[in-house]
């Protein structure tokens, strides 16, 4: 024996079915966008930065390593300066110096990478870090010069080149600023002040 189904149940079931189908379509269209973002992050100009600070040393070291996987171009920088009040200050100074160097070398679309998650937080929400307001103001000024600027946190083991550059500069007893430009065909040393 067949019992009739009321129209309101059929209407509700149809609406639920359409809503579910639409939700499935929306999820399918969002997935490729996420993959595109990942591809964008993994390609293009990258600049890894690091600071080396030790309480017993009078100097701190800054290092950055810029590379583009597609063109195989590399640009590196290493310098030391008088040790600041904290390792976090040194990490922020390393970012600022790397940004200034990228602007000088016309690397205006760059993803900066750091193994210091606090630096990423500082750049994202500078108002929450009033002790570093002066340096963060300088970072904001530099950001204006980039066509595209972003900063991401990477694991320490993925930041070894910038780390080595910063540590080697910290160990030197005098002021030093070096930039090394390396393309697939050339290696050039340039001393900067």
Secondary structure, DSSP 8 states (H G I E B T S, - for coil): ------HHHHHHHHHHHHHHHHHHHHHHHHHHHHHHHHHHHHSSEEEEEEEE--TT-SEEEEEEEEEETTTTEEEEEEEEEE--S-HHHHHHHHHHHHHHHHHHTT--EEEEEES-HHHHHHHH-GGG-GGGHHHHHHHHHHHTT-SEEEEEE--GGG-HHHHHHHHHHHT-SS--EEEEEE-SS-EEEEE--
